Amino acid sequence: MNKRLLTALREIASYSGRIGRLYWFRQALMRELAVMGYVEQWLPPSVAERPRMKQRPWRITDAGRVALIQANTEGHGE
């Protein structure tokens, strides 16, 4: 995984676990990470209440968390 994707994965991981924080950013990078299975779009209740929204927020998957751990142990931290 290149540095650009790894940075985006770290960013979305920082949003995960925080109640009320949805990740809407870096759409092109999120689509690339989704192809790898590291992120997914989801429909939280707060977004489901607004059916006119064109985009769904992103969240990191278990595979994405594992990829981050591996990147950090392989010396790609920072």
N, C-alpha and C positions, 0 to 999 in steps of 0.2 A: 504494500500500500504506500502511495506516495505521501509526501509531507502535507500537501494540500488536503487530501482526504482524511489523513490522520488528525489534522487540526480541526476539521469539521466534526469528526467523530468525537473528539474530546469536548468540543463545544456543546454538542447535543447531550453528551453524557452529563455535563454540568447542569443542564436543565432537568434531567430526569431525577425523580425523587423529590423534587420541590413541588409541593401542592400548589396548584393554580398557575404554574409556569408551563406554557405551551411553546413548542419550538416551531416557528414558521419560516425560518431564514434559510439562506443558501440553497434554494430549490434545486438548482442544477447539480450541486454536490450531493444533496440528499437523494436525488434520483440515481446517481452513480452508486452511492452506498447501498441503496435499496436493491439494486441488481446483485450486489454481493451478499445480500441478506443481513446487513448490519443495522439497517434502520427500516422502519415501516411507517406508513401513514395510518392514523387511527381516528376514531370518532368518539371523543370524550363527550359526556353528557352536556357540557357547556356549549359545545359546538353543535351537537345534534339539535339543540333548541333553536338554532339559527339556520334553517334549511337553505337560505339563500347564499351562504358562504361558498365561495368557489373552490377554496383549498381546504385541505385537512391538515392539521398539525402533524409533525413527525415525532417518533419516539425511537429510542435505541432498542435493539433486540438483544436477547441473550448472546447471540453470536457476535454482536457488536461489542458487548462488554468483554467477551473472551478475547477478541481481536485487540482491544485496548490493553488488556493485561499482558498479552503476548508482546505487543509493541513496546510496552514499558520494560519488560524483562529482557528484551533483545537490544536494549540500549537506545531506543528511539524516543525515550522520555525527553521532554523539553521541547 
